[in-house]
Amino acid sequence: MRRHRSAGVALVLIFLAAHLVLLPKTLEDLDSVNFALGVRHFDVAEHQPHPPGYPVYIALAKASTAVLRVAGIDGASPRGLAIWSALGGAAAIPALLLFFRRLEGRDHLAWWATLVVAASPLFWFTALRPLSDMLGFAAAMWALALMAGTLPGRRVMAGALLAGFAVGIRSQTAVLTLPMLAFVFLTHRDLRVTIGALAAFAAGALAWAIPLIVASGGLSAYLHALRFQADADFSGVVMLWTHRTVRVAAHALMNTFIWPWDWWLGMTVCLLAAVGAAPIAWRAPRVLLAMLLVFGPYAIFHLLFQETETTRYALPLLPVMAYTAMAAAEGLPARALPVAAIGVAAIALMQAIPASVRYAREGAPVFRAFDDMAATAHGGDRVDTIAMHASARRAAEWATPILPARVTRAPHGYEWLALVGVWKAQPSARVWFAADPERTDLALFDARARDLARAYRWGFIEPPFVGGARPDEVDWYRMQAPNWMLDRGWSITAEVGGVTARDKAGPQLAPAIAWLRHQPLDTTVVLGGRHLGAGVSPVTVKLNGAAIERFSAPAGFFFRLLTLPAGALSAGAPYVPLEVTSIGQVSLEQFDAQPPGVPMFAYDAGWQEPEFNMAEGRSWRWMSEKAALWVRPIGRAVTLRLVGESPLRYFDAAPHVRVLVGDRQVAAFDPTADFDQVISLPADLLDRAAGRVVIESSKFFVPGAAGAADQRHLALRIYRAGVD
């Protein structure tokens, strides 16, 4: 017992010291920005912080931030928040040890289970983040430890008081502590203790609830802000309650029980936990029942009503997993328990410590991008507008004092329209764009007008540490006025097509507009897509209001080349509208417009529609066993690049892939893994073949069974195709 106490003190001190020297220098998740804004000026209606308000956490952070600023510590705002996570993590360790001991009185098991929790990737890393999770967890664990076991009434009431107070740190702690409080009510024989505990919980809650309501402008104003947040949570995130599919359920289970430990370690811990539940049920069924009653409601709440991709929400479930997992090891031969615990802890720390060091040194991707923008502008680079995907907008609000230009704002999913407006009004504008790498809407602009300045990544695997963080990783693009940009009504990518379908803005309903930049030369225009109905659909193309092309799009795929004569774009406004309308339902999936000498390409027959998977952050097109590309002949060799998925995911052996220009083979390969092929297309062959390039695969498959609707021929999944 004394040895365990000394070891516990050492563990707390080492944990605290390791975390205090690694406090982050930047904010990161959206919630952390809201917390920092709340420390600056508390206003729940303005999401400073977001409802329900976290008043105790904000009050503590105000004090710590002020102290750090007086002390001249850099990054006082993020570190003023994160220091409470470090302190909370250190405080949670003795609470875990006490709670585990009071379950069965098995000191040896309690100590090693505590070590496993403290070293777990999720626990270790969350104790560094400028968020309320760890401090709320520590308060909840102390409340549970005080209420667990057969204890004097004073300790039970102290636990209830702390449980009520903990809700003001993090509201989700109530889902953890209220079941324990109910268990005490049902099992404690002294009515005075149960009434006292209920009163203590109410007192702890009222201590923060009354000031919170007053600061929010009254109960009505507070409830309005709370309802707004609840509506946003149910409509804006993927939760099992609103997305009742097997896939979402499977991901919820993995995100909750496996990823908090990382993949292989998580699988091992889950297996041990399943085995360890049996001996606990045999020797102490009441204990197992109590664990299910205390942690079960939170597990159900988390799986059904929280976005499980945000792995930090699974933090309260680590204790029950660690305890039952170590119970399995306890039943093995002598010294198996310490060996298993030390092994799990060592593997966990081998992942957690390098990630923590990098996190402390570099900070969050989005704030590194903003810092680099500020430094680059200070060095003399001119920028007129800073734009971004909506996920980075709140971070930009915090970073406004250092950003070197005006920040444009647009609703989520429509960010590109702000850029269209900027360049129509100011064609010379230089724009810096902070892009979510998983978004695809920048395809609505001529790719030649943007340059990737830098890609910002976490530098470590995300799910155990920052899974679900928003904003996540960021790409910084320097952009100038493009040769063309697309307005509403297009379906260039699956993401953009979804917006068009949701807005009912296809060319059969309203003109799909492409804005072409003023220039004197003749211009080649690529226009392609699919007619989704039967028969043919008349399509009309107008330039500056005058019809320049009419054609009939057949059912299925179509591809057209248009030539605008020299001078067609030389008069009028800086950008000239090209409008596309149709009679039938047409999806416009390809567009390009370039003057002579610029390489161009387009998908021709044999390609499927663009697809996108948000979970993977991937977009692609399938090609059939024979798929054609049009590559513009420009009088010199053109380089074709094909990036695709390993075909061994759906074939037993690698297919033989040939690339032909006309009837001449220019390349061949047999991909056995993800591939990135760079192929030179000779100028003379392109010219003789009128730009037609054919890619052939010796294998294909049909995804639908015989008689099913999907009878496409799928040969290769191509993530990227392009020419230089």
C-alpha positions in Angstrom: 0.0 0.0 0.0 2.8 2.4 1.0 4.8 1.5 -2.1 1.8 2.1 -4.3 1.2 5.5 -2.7 4.9 6.5 -3.3 4.7 5.3 -6.8 1.4 7.2 -7.3 3.0 10.5 -6.1 5.9 9.9 -8.5 3.6 9.2 -11.4 1.6 12.4 -10.7 4.8 14.6 -10.5 6.4 13.1 -13.6 3.1 13.5 -15.5 2.6 17.1 -14.4 6.2 18.1 -15.2 6.1 16.4 -18.6 3.0 18.3 -19.5 3.9 21.7 -18.1 7.0 21.9 -20.4 4.9 20.9 -23.4 2.0 23.3 -23.2 1.0 24.4 -26.8 1.8 27.8 -28.2 -1.3 28.0 -30.4 -5.0 27.3 -30.1 -6.3 24.5 -32.3 -9.9 23.1 -32.3 -12.9 25.4 -32.9 -13.9 24.8 -29.2 -10.5 26.1 -28.0 -11.0 29.3 -30.1 -14.4 29.8 -28.6 -12.9 29.3 -25.1 -10.2 31.9 -25.8 -12.7 34.4 -27.1 -14.8 33.7 -24.0 -11.8 34.5 -21.8 -11.4 37.7 -23.7 -15.1 38.6 -23.5 -17.7 36.2 -22.1 -20.9 36.0 -24.3 -22.6 32.7 -24.8 -25.0 34.1 -27.4 -21.9 34.9 -29.6 -20.3 31.5 -28.9 -17.7 33.0 -26.6 -17.7 30.2 -25.6 -20.3 28.0 -27.2 -23.3 26.9 -25.2 -23.8 25.7 -22.5 -21.1 28.2 -21.5 -18.5 26.3 -19.4 -18.5 29.1 -16.8 -16.2 27.4 -14.2 -13.6 26.6 -16.9 -13.7 30.1 -18.3 -13.4 31.7 -14.8 -10.3 29.5 -14.1 -8.8 30.3 -17.5 -9.3 34.0 -17.1 -7.2 33.9 -13.9 -4.5 31.7 -15.4 -4.3 33.7 -18.6 -3.9 36.9 -16.6 -1.1 35.5 -14.5 0.8 34.2 -17.6 0.5 37.6 -19.3 1.8 39.4 -16.2 4.7 36.9 -16.2 5.4 37.7 -19.8 4.8 34.1 -21.0 4.4 33.8 -24.8 1.2 32.2 -26.0 -0.6 33.2 -22.8 -4.1 32.6 -24.2 -3.6 28.9 -25.4 -1.4 28.1 -22.4 -3.8 29.8 -20.0 -6.4 27.3 -21.2 -4.1 24.3 -21.6 -2.5 24.6 -18.1 -5.8 23.4 -16.6 -5.7 20.3 -18.8 -2.3 19.5 -17.4 -3.4 20.1 -13.9 -6.6 18.2 -14.5 -4.6 15.2 -15.9 -2.4 15.2 -12.9 -5.4 15.5 -10.5 -7.2 12.7 -12.3 -4.5 10.1 -11.6 -5.0 9.8 -7.8 -8.8 10.0 -8.4 -8.5 7.0 -10.8 -6.4 5.1 -8.3 -8.9 5.8 -5.5 -11.8 4.9 -7.6 -10.3 1.6 -8.8 -9.3 0.7 -5.2 -12.9 1.2 -4.0 -14.3 -1.0 -6.7 -12.9 -4.2 -5.3 -10.1 -3.3 -2.9 -7.5 -4.9 -5.1 -4.6 -2.4 -4.7 -2.3 -4.1 -7.2 -4.9 -4.1 -10.0 -5.9 -0.5 -9.2 -2.3 0.8 -9.5 -1.6 -0.9 -12.8 -4.9 0.1 -14.3 -4.2 3.7 -13.3 -0.8 3.6 -15.0 -2.4 2.3 -18.2 -5.0 5.1 -18.3 -2.4 7.8 -17.6 -0.1 6.5 -20.4 -2.9 6.0 -22.9 -2.5 8.2 -26.0 -5.9 9.9 -25.6 -5.4 10.7 -21.9 -1.8 11.8 -22.2 -2.4 14.1 -25.2 -5.8 15.5 -24.0 -3.9 16.7 -20.9 -2.1 19.2 -23.2 -5.0 20.6 -25.2 -6.5 24.0 -24.5 -9.9 22.4 -23.9 -12.2 21.6 -21.0 -12.3 17.8 -21.4 -9.5 16.8 -19.1 -10.4 19.2 -16.2 -14.0 18.1 -16.4 -12.9 14.4 -16.4 -10.7 14.9 -13.4 -13.6 16.6 -11.4 -16.0 13.8 -12.5 -13.5 11.1 -11.4 -13.0 12.7 -8.0 -16.8 12.8 -7.6 -17.1 9.2 -8.5 -14.2 8.2 -6.2 -15.8 10.0 -3.3 -19.2 8.4 -3.9 -17.9 4.9 -4.6 -17.9 2.1 -2.0 -19.3 2.1 1.5 -18.3 5.5 2.8 -19.4 8.0 5.4 -22.2 10.4 4.4 -19.9 13.4 4.4 -17.7 12.0 1.6 -20.8 11.0 -0.4 -22.1 14.6 -0.1 -18.7 16.0 -1.0 -18.7 13.9 -4.1 -22.2 15.1 -5.0 -21.2 18.7 -4.4 -18.2 18.2 -6.7 -20.4 16.5 -9.3 -22.7 19.5 -9.5 -19.8 21.8 -9.7 -18.1 19.7 -12.4 -21.0 20.3 -14.8 -19.9 24.0 -14.9 -16.5 22.8 -16.2 -17.9 20.5 -18.8 -21.6 19.7 -19.1 -21.1 16.1 -20.3 -19.8 15.1 -16.9 -23.4 15.0 -15.7 -24.0 11.9 -17.9 -21.1 10.2 -15.9 -21.9 11.4 -12.4 -25.7 11.4 -12.3 -25.9 7.6 -12.7 -23.5 7.2 -9.8 -25.6 9.6 -7.8 -28.7 7.6 -8.6 -26.8 4.4 -7.6 -26.0 5.9 -4.3 -29.6 6.9 -3.7 -30.8 3.4 -4.5 -28.2 1.6 -2.3 -27.5 4.0 0.7 -29.7 3.2 3.7 -29.5 6.5 5.4 -32.2 8.8 4.0 -30.5 11.9 5.4 -27.4 11.1 3.3 -29.4 10.7 0.1 -31.3 14.0 0.7 -28.0 15.7 1.6 -26.3 14.4 -1.5 -29.1 15.7 -3.7 -29.0 19.1 -2.0 -25.2 19.1 -2.3 -25.4 18.4 -6.1 -28.0 21.2 -6.5 -25.8 23.6 -4.5 -22.7 22.8 -6.7 -24.8 23.3 -9.8 -26.4 26.6 -8.7 -23.0 28.0 -7.8 -22.2 28.4 -11.4 -25.7 28.3 -13.0 -27.0 31.5 -11.4 -24.0 33.7 -12.5 -24.1 32.1 -16.0 -27.7 33.0 -16.5 -27.2 36.5 -15.2 -24.1 37.0 -17.5 -26.1 35.7 -20.5 -28.8 38.3 -20.1 -31.4 36.2 -18.4 -33.0 32.8 -18.6 -34.8 33.4 -21.9 -31.7 34.6 -23.7 -29.6 31.7 -22.4 -32.2 29.1 -23.4 -32.4 30.6 -26.9 -28.6 30.2 -27.3 -28.8 26.7 -25.9 -31.6 25.7 -28.4 -29.5 27.2 -31.3 -26.5 25.0 -30.3 -28.6 21.9 -30.0 -30.2 22.4 -33.4 -26.7 22.9 -34.9 -25.4 19.7 -33.2 -28.2 17.6 -34.6 -28.1 19.0 -38.1 -24.4 19.6 -38.6 -22.6 16.5 -37.4 -22.6 12.8 -38.2 -24.0 11.0 -35.2 -25.5 7.6 -35.0 -28.9 8.9 -33.9 -29.4 10.8 -37.1 -27.3 8.6 -39.5 -28.5 5.1 -38.6 -26.4 3.0 -40.9 -24.1 0.0 -40.3 -21.1 2.0 -41.5 -21.7 4.9 -39.1 -22.2 2.4 -36.2 -19.0 0.6 -37.0 -17.0 3.8 -37.1 -18.6 4.9 -33.9 -17.5 1.7 -32.1 -14.0 2.0 -33.5 -13.7 5.7 -32.7 -14.9 5.0 -29.1 -13.1 1.8 -28.1 -10.1 1.3 -30.5 -8.8 4.6 -31.8 -8.3 6.2 -28.3 -5.4 3.8 -27.9 -4.3 3.7 -31.6 -5.3 0.8 -33.9 -3.3 -2.3 -32.9 -3.0 -1.3 -29.2 -6.7 -0.5 -29.1 -7.6 -3.9 -30.6 -5.4 -5.6 -27.9 -6.9 -3.5 -25.0 -10.5 -4.3 -26.3 -9.7 -8.0 -26.4 -8.3 -8.0 -22.9 -11.2 -5.9 -21.6 -13.7 -8.4 -23.0 -11.8 -11.3 -21.4 -11.3 -9.4 -18.1 -15.0 -8.7 -17.6 -15.6 -12.4 -17.0 -13.5 -12.8 -13.8 -15.0 -9.5 -12.4 -18.5 -10.8 -13.0 -17.5 -14.1 -11.3 -15.9 -12.7 -8.1 -17.8 -9.4 -7.8 -20.9 -9.2 -9.9 -22.1 -6.1 -7.9 -19.0 -4.3 -9.0 -19.5 -5.1 -12.7 -23.1 -4.0 -12.4 -22.0 -0.7 -10.8 -19.5 -0.1 -13.6 -22.2 -0.8 -16.2 -24.7 1.5 -14.4 -22.1 4.3 -14.1 -20.3 4.2 -17.4 -23.0 2.5 -19.5 -25.2 5.7 -19.8 -22.3 7.7 -21.0 -21.3 5.1 -23.5 -24.8 5.0 -24.9 -25.0 8.8 -25.0 -21.6 9.1 -26.7 -22.3 6.4 -29.3 -25.8 7.8 -30.2 -25.6 11.6 -29.7 -22.0 12.7 -30.1 -19.8 12.9 -33.1 -17.6 10.0 -32.3 -15.0 11.1 -34.9 -14.0 13.6 -32.1 -12.1 11.0 -30.2 -11.6 13.1 -27.1 -15.3 12.6 -26.3 -14.4 9.0 -25.5 -12.1 10.0 -22.6 -14.6 9.1 -19.8 -14.7 5.5 -21.0 -10.9 4.9 -20.6 -11.1 3.8 -16.9 -13.6 1.0 -17.4 -11.6 -0.3 -20.4 -8.2 -0.1 -18.6 -9.6 -1.8 -15.4 -11.2 -4.7 -17.2 -8.2 -5.2 -19.5 -5.8 -5.4 -16.6 -8.2 -7.7 -14.8 -7.6 -10.1 -17.6 -3.9 -9.9 -17.2 -4.3 -10.4 -13.4 -5.7 -13.8 -14.0 -2.5 -14.9 -15.8 0.6 -16.4 -14.2 2.6 -14.4 -11.6 3.9 -11.0 -12.7 1.8 -11.1 -15.9 -0.1 -8.0 -14.6 2.8 -5.6 -14.3 4.4 -6.9 -17.5 1.1 -6.4 -19.4 0.6 -2.9 -17.9 4.1 -1.8 -18.5 4.0 -3.1 -22.0 0.7 -1.3 -22.8 2.0 1.9 -21.2 5.3 1.8 -23.0 3.7 1.2 -26.4 1.3 4.0 -25.8 3.9 6.5 -24.7 6.1 5.6 -27.7 3.2 7.1 -29.7 2.1 9.8 -27.4 5.4 11.5 -26.4 6.6 12.2 -30.0 3.2 13.5 -30.9 3.1 15.7 -27.8 6.6 17.2 -28.5 5.7 18.0 -32.1 2.3 19.5 -31.0 4.1 21.7 -28.5 6.8 22.8 -30.9 4.7 23.5 -34.0 1.1 24.1 -32.8 -2.0 23.6 -35.0 -1.8 23.7 -38.8 -4.2 26.6 -39.3 -2.4 28.9 -36.9 1.0 28.0 -38.4 -0.5 29.0 -41.8 -1.7 32.3 -40.4 1.7 33.0 -38.8 3.4 32.3 -42.1 1.0 34.6 -44.0 1.8 37.4 -41.5 5.6 36.8 -41.8 5.4 36.6 -45.6 3.5 39.8 -45.9 5.9 41.5 -43.5 8.7 40.4 -45.8 7.2 42.4 -48.7 4.8 40.1 -50.5 1.5 41.8 -51.5 -1.9 40.4 -50.7 -5.2 42.1 -51.1 -7.6 39.5 -49.7 -7.4 36.5 -47.4 -10.1 33.8 -47.9 -10.7 30.4 -46.5 -13.0 27.5 -46.2 -15.5 28.0 -43.4 -13.9 25.6 -41.0 -11.0 28.1 -40.6 -13.2 31.1 -40.2 -13.4 31.2 -36.4 -9.6 30.7 -36.2 -9.2 33.6 -38.5 -11.4 35.7 -36.2 -8.9 35.1 -33.4 -5.9 35.7 -35.7 -7.3 38.9 -37.2 -4.8 41.2 -35.4 -1.8 39.5 -37.3 -3.5 38.8 -40.7 -2.1 41.2 -43.3 -5.3 41.8 -45.4 -9.1 41.9 -45.3 -10.7 38.5 -44.6 -13.6 37.5 -46.8 -16.4 35.5 -45.2 -18.9 33.2 -46.9 -21.3 30.5 -45.8 -20.0 26.9 -45.6 -20.2 25.3 -49.0 -20.3 28.6 -50.9 -16.9 30.0 -50.1 -15.9 30.1 -53.8 -18.6 32.7 -54.5 -16.8 35.2 -52.4 -13.7 34.8 -54.6 -15.9 35.2 -57.7 -17.1 38.5 -56.3 -13.6 39.6 -55.4 -12.2 39.1 -58.9 -15.2 40.5 -60.7 -14.8 43.7 -58.7 -11.0 43.8 -58.6 -9.3 41.6 -61.3 -5.9 42.5 -60.1 -6.5 41.2 -56.6 -4.0 38.8 -55.1 -5.7 36.3 -52.8 -4.3 34.0 -50.2 -6.6 31.1 -49.5 -6.5 28.7 -46.5 -8.0 25.5 -47.9 -9.3 22.4 -46.3 -7.5 19.7 -48.2 -10.6 17.5 -48.2 -12.7 20.1 -50.0 -12.8 20.2 -53.8 -14.5 23.4 -54.7 -11.3 25.2 -55.8 -11.8 23.1 -59.0 -14.3 25.9 -59.9 -11.3 28.1 -60.8 -8.6 27.7 -63.4 -5.9 25.6 -61.6 -3.2 27.6 -63.4 -4.1 30.6 -61.3 -3.2 29.1 -58.0 0.1 28.0 -56.4 0.4 25.9 -53.3 2.6 27.9 -51.0 2.7 25.3 -48.3 0.8 22.3 -46.9 0.3 22.3 -43.1 -0.1 18.9 -41.4 -0.2 17.7 -37.9 2.8 15.4 -38.4 1.3 12.5 -36.5 -1.6 10.1 -36.8 -4.8 12.0 -35.9 -7.4 9.8 -34.3 -5.8 9.1 -30.9 -4.7 12.7 -30.4 -6.7 15.3 -32.4 -9.3 13.1 -34.1 -12.3 15.3 -35.3 -10.5 18.6 -34.7 -11.9 21.5 -36.7 -10.2 23.2 -38.5 -7.9 20.2 -39.3 -5.1 20.3 -41.8 -4.7 23.3 -44.1 -3.2 24.1 -47.5 -2.2 27.7 -48.2 -2.7 28.8 -51.8 -1.5 32.0 -53.4 -4.1 32.8 -56.1 -4.4 35.5 -58.8 -7.2 36.4 -61.2 -7.9 33.2 -63.1 -8.6 32.8 -66.9 -12.0 31.5 -65.9 -14.1 30.9 -62.8 -17.5 29.2 -62.4 -20.6 30.6 -60.7 -23.6 28.5 -59.6 -25.1 25.6 -61.5 -22.0 23.4 -62.2 -21.1 19.9 -61.0 -17.3 19.9 -61.6 -16.7 17.7 -58.6 -19.1 15.5 -56.5 -19.0 18.1 -53.7 -20.0 21.0 -56.0 -22.6 18.8 -57.7 -24.2 18.2 -54.3 -24.5 21.9 -53.7 -26.0 22.4 -57.2 -28.5 19.6 -56.6 -29.4 20.9 -53.2 -29.9 24.5 -54.5 -31.8 23.2 -57.6 -29.5 25.3 -59.7 -28.7 23.1 -62.7 -28.6 24.5 -66.3 -32.2 23.2 -66.9 -33.4 25.5 -64.1 -31.2 28.6 -64.4 -28.1 29.5 -66.6 -24.9 28.0 -65.3 -22.4 30.8 -65.7 -18.7 30.7 -66.4 -16.8 34.0 -66.1 -14.1 34.3 -68.8 -11.3 36.8 -68.3 -10.8 39.7 -70.7 -8.1 38.8 -73.2 -7.6 39.4 -77.0 -6.6 35.9 -78.3 -8.8 33.1 -79.6 -9.9 30.7 -76.8 -10.6 27.0 -76.8 -13.4 26.0 -74.4 -14.0 22.5 -73.0 -17.5 21.7 -72.0 -18.6 18.2 -70.8 -21.0 16.4 -68.6 -23.9 14.0 -68.6 -27.5 14.1 -69.7 -29.3 12.3 -66.9 -32.6 11.8 -68.8 -33.7 9.8 -71.8 -33.4 10.9 -75.4 -31.5 14.1 -76.1 -31.4 17.5 -74.4 -31.0 20.7 -76.4 -28.1 22.8 -74.9 -27.5 26.4 -75.6 -24.3 28.3 -75.0 -24.3 32.1 -74.9 -21.4 34.6 -74.6 -22.3 37.9 -73.2 -25.9 37.2 -73.9 -25.5 36.2 -77.5 -26.0 32.5 -78.5 -22.7 31.0 -79.9 -23.4 27.3 -79.9 -26.4 25.0 -79.9 -26.2 21.2 -79.7 -28.1 18.2 -78.6 -26.6 16.3 -75.6 -27.3 12.5 -75.9 -28.4 10.4 -73.0 -25.3 9.8 -70.8 -21.9 11.3 -71.4 -21.2 14.2 -73.7 -18.0 16.3 -74.5 -17.8 19.4 -76.7 -15.0 21.7 -77.9 -15.9 25.3 -78.7 -13.6 28.0 -80.2 -14.1 31.6 -79.4 -12.5 33.8 -82.1 -9.9 36.4 -81.3 -11.5 39.5 -79.9 -14.5 37.7 -78.5 -13.3 38.4 -75.0 -11.6 41.7 -75.6 -14.4 44.1 -75.0 -16.6 45.0 -72.0 -16.1 44.1 -68.4 -13.0 42.4 -67.0 -14.9 39.1 -66.9 -17.3 38.1 -69.7 -20.2 35.7 -68.8 -20.6 32.4 -70.7 -24.0 30.9 -70.0 -25.0 27.3 -70.5 -28.7 26.3 -70.4 -30.5 23.0 -71.2 -34.0 21.7 -71.6 -33.4 18.3 -70.0 -31.6 17.5 -66.8 -27.9 18.0 -67.5 -24.9 17.8 -65.1 -22.0 20.0 -66.2 -18.9 18.2 -65.0 -16.0 19.5 -67.1 -14.9 23.0 -68.1 -11.7 24.7 -69.2 -11.0 27.8 -71.4 -7.5 28.7 -72.5 -5.7 30.8 -75.2 -3.4 29.1 -77.7 -0.3 27.2 -76.5 -1.7 26.2 -73.1 -1.9 22.5 -72.4 -5.5 21.3 -71.8 -7.2 17.9 -71.3 -10.7 16.5 -70.9 -12.4 13.2 -70.1 -13.9 11.6 -73.2 -15.8 8.3 -73.6 -15.2 5.5 -71.1 -15.1 7.6 -67.9 -17.6 7.6 -65.1 -19.0 10.6 -63.1 -16.9 12.3 -60.5 -17.2 10.8 -57.0 -16.1 11.9 -53.5 -15.8 10.3 -50.1 -15.7 12.8 -47.2 -14.5 10.2 -44.7 -11.5 9.5 -46.8 -11.0 13.0 -48.1 -10.8 11.5 -51.6 -12.2 12.4 -55.0 -11.9 10.2 -58.1 -13.3 9.0 -61.4 -13.6 5.4 -62.4 -12.4 4.5 -65.9 -13.7 1.5 -67.9 -11.6 -1.0 -69.7 -11.2 1.5 -72.5 -11.3 5.2 -71.6 -10.3 8.1 -73.8 -8.8 11.5 -73.0 -8.6 14.6 -75.2 -5.2 16.3 -74.8 -4.8 19.5 -76.7 -2.0 19.4 -79.3 0.2 22.5 -78.8 3.2 21.8 -81.0 5.4 20.3 -78.3 5.4 17.2 -76.1 2.9 17.2 -73.3 3.3 15.3 -70.0 0.2 13.2 -68.8 0.0 12.3 -65.1 -2.2 9.5 -63.8 -2.6 8.9 -60.1 -4.7 5.9 -59.1 -5.6 3.3 -56.5 -4.0 -0.2 -56.4 -6.2 -2.4 -58.6 -5.3 -5.4 -56.3 -8.1 -4.1 -54.0 -10.6 -5.5 -56.5 -8.6 -7.9 -58.7 -6.6 -11.0 -57.9 -3.7 -10.0 -60.2 -2.5 -6.7 -61.6 -4.1 -5.7 -64.9 -2.0 -4.8 -67.9 -2.6 -1.1 -68.7 -1.6 0.5 -72.0 -1.6 4.2 -73.0 -2.1 4.9 -76.7 -2.0 8.0 -78.8 -3.9 7.2 -82.0 -2.7 3.6 -82.7 0.8 4.0 -81.2 1.5 2.7 -77.6 3.5 5.3 -75.6 3.4 3.6 -72.2 2.4 0.4 -70.4 2.4 -0.6 -66.8 1.1 -3.4 -64.5 0.1 -1.6 -61.2 0.4 -3.8 -58.0 0.0 -0.8 -55.6 -1.2 2.8 -55.6 0.4 4.3 -58.7 1.6 7.7 -60.0 2.4 7.4 -63.7 4.1 10.3 -65.6 3.8 9.7 -69.4 5.3 11.8 -72.2 2.9 12.3 -75.2 4.9 13.2 -78.3 3.8 16.3 -80.2 3.6 14.7 -83.6 1.5 11.8 -82.4 -0.9 14.1 -80.5 -1.3 16.2 -83.7 -2.0 13.2 -85.9 -4.5 11.8 -83.4 -6.3 15.1 -83.0 -5.5 14.9 -79.3 -7.1 11.5 -78.7 -5.4 9.4 -76.0 -6.7 6.0 -75.0 -6.1 4.1 -71.8 -6.8 0.4 -71.9 -7.0 -2.1 -69.0 -7.0 -5.9 -69.4 -9.3 -6.2 -66.5 -12.6 -4.7 -65.3 -15.5 -5.6 -63.0 -19.2 -4.9 -62.8 -20.2 -3.7 -59.3 -23.8 -4.7 -59.5 -25.0 -8.3 -59.5 -26.8 -9.6 -62.6 -30.0 -7.7 -63.1 -29.0 -4.9 -60.7 -29.1 -1.3 -61.6 -25.3 -0.7 -61.5 -23.9 -2.4 -64.6 -20.9 0.0 -65.1 -17.6 -1.5 -66.3 -15.0 -0.4 -63.7 -11.3 -0.9 -64.4 -9.2 1.6 -62.5 -10.1 4.2 -59.9 -8.2 7.4 -60.9 -7.6 10.0 -58.2 -6.0 12.5 -60.4 -5.4 13.1 -64.1 -3.8 16.1 -65.6 -1.3 17.5 -68.1 1.7 19.8 -68.0 
